[in-house]
Amino acid sequence: MRKVLGMLLLAVAMLFVCSYSYDSSEKEIVVRSSSKGIQFANMSFEAAKAEAKSTGKLIFIDAYASWCGPCKMMDKNTFSDEEVGNVFNKKFINLKIDMEKSEEGPSLARMFQVTAYPTFLWVNGDGKIVKREMGYRTPEQFLGLIANL
């Protein structure tokens, strides 16, 4: 009986924490790949385009799939890198979109013709691709991709 009561209290506590941490009035929620790495904004592509137009920044999209091994390596090794985070957080509006499971992922995958994972897209405020790259990159290689952006 004590075990059941303990598990019930734990479940209620977890529900409280989950519901407490979500605030629907927020404009965006920032999802961090780590405290030092890239901060990915949880916003729609349309909202990102509007912000890109108002700030003059490009949108960086990490187009990934949950089953993708190189995508997981990018999270672990590259997106969590402090220098990568410093550059990307300052220069871009960062979006991380599961192209198969998220609400707008499949339509964006079709629109941008994403056929492999990971695919990295840099998009302007009009929704036009400025640069496209694919495949795993080390932090140094990844920073090299944006040298001319």
C-alpha positions in Angstrom: 0.0 0.0 0.0 2.8 2.4 0.8 4.5 1.7 -2.6 1.2 2.5 -4.4 0.8 5.7 -2.4 4.4 6.8 -3.0 4.0 6.2 -6.7 0.8 8.1 -6.8 2.4 11.1 -5.0 5.3 11.0 -7.4 3.0 11.0 -10.4 1.0 13.9 -9.0 4.3 15.8 -8.3 5.5 15.2 -11.9 2.2 16.4 -13.4 2.4 19.6 -11.2 6.0 20.3 -12.4 5.1 19.7 -16.0 2.0 21.9 -15.9 3.8 24.6 -13.9 6.7 24.9 -16.4 4.4 25.6 -19.4 3.1 29.1 -19.9 1.0 29.5 -23.0 1.3 33.3 -22.8 5.0 33.2 -23.7 5.8 34.4 -27.2 8.5 31.7 -27.5 10.1 29.1 -25.4 13.8 28.6 -25.8 15.0 25.0 -25.9 18.7 24.7 -25.1 20.8 22.0 -26.4 23.1 22.8 -23.4 23.7 25.8 -21.3 26.7 26.7 -23.4 25.5 25.7 -26.9 22.9 26.8 -29.4 19.7 28.0 -28.0 16.9 26.8 -30.3 13.7 28.9 -30.2 10.4 27.0 -30.0 8.4 29.1 -32.5 6.7 28.5 -35.8 8.4 29.0 -39.1 6.1 31.9 -39.8 7.0 33.6 -36.5 10.7 33.1 -37.2 10.3 34.7 -40.7 8.6 37.7 -39.1 11.4 38.0 -36.5 14.1 37.6 -39.3 12.5 40.4 -41.2 12.4 42.7 -38.1 15.9 41.9 -36.9 17.7 41.3 -40.2 19.0 37.9 -39.0 18.9 34.7 -41.0 17.0 31.7 -39.7 19.1 28.6 -39.1 17.0 25.4 -39.3 18.4 22.1 -38.0 16.2 19.7 -40.1 16.4 16.4 -38.2 14.7 13.1 -37.6 14.4 11.4 -34.2 16.0 8.2 -35.4 19.0 9.9 -37.1 22.4 8.9 -35.5 24.4 11.8 -37.0 21.6 14.2 -35.8 22.2 12.9 -32.3 25.9 13.4 -32.7 25.3 17.0 -33.8 23.4 17.6 -30.6 26.0 16.0 -28.4 29.2 17.3 -30.0 28.5 20.4 -32.1 25.3 22.2 -31.0 26.4 21.9 -27.4 29.8 23.5 -28.2 30.2 26.9 -26.4 31.9 28.7 -29.3 29.2 27.4 -31.8 26.5 28.6 -29.4 28.1 32.0 -29.0 28.2 32.6 -32.7 24.8 31.0 -33.7 22.9 32.6 -30.8 24.2 36.1 -31.8 23.9 35.7 -35.5 20.8 33.6 -36.2 17.3 32.7 -35.2 17.8 29.0 -34.4 15.1 26.4 -35.1 15.3 22.7 -34.5 12.5 20.9 -36.4 11.8 17.2 -36.5 10.9 16.9 -40.2 8.8 13.7 -39.7 7.0 14.2 -36.3 6.5 17.9 -35.6 3.4 19.7 -36.6 5.0 21.7 -39.5 8.0 19.5 -40.2 6.6 17.4 -43.1 5.3 20.4 -45.0 8.7 22.2 -44.5 10.5 19.1 -45.6 8.5 19.1 -48.8 8.9 22.9 -49.3 12.7 22.8 -48.8 13.1 19.4 -50.4 14.8 17.8 -47.4 15.7 14.3 -48.3 18.5 13.4 -45.9 19.3 14.0 -42.2 20.7 16.1 -40.8 20.1 18.9 -43.2 21.0 22.5 -42.2 19.2 25.4 -43.8 19.9 29.1 -43.6 16.8 31.0 -44.7 16.0 34.7 -45.0 12.9 36.5 -43.8 11.1 35.8 -47.1 11.5 32.1 -46.6 14.2 31.7 -49.3 17.1 29.4 -48.8 20.4 31.2 -48.6 22.5 28.2 -47.8 22.0 24.4 -47.5 24.3 21.8 -46.1 23.9 18.1 -45.0 25.7 15.7 -42.8 27.6 15.6 -39.5 30.1 18.3 -38.9 32.5 18.9 -36.0 32.2 22.3 -34.2 35.1 23.7 -36.3 33.7 22.4 -39.6 30.3 23.7 -38.7 31.6 27.2 -37.9 33.4 27.1 -41.2 30.1 26.7 -43.0 28.9 30.2 -42.0 32.1 32.1 -42.7 30.5 34.0 -45.5 27.1 34.5 -44.1 
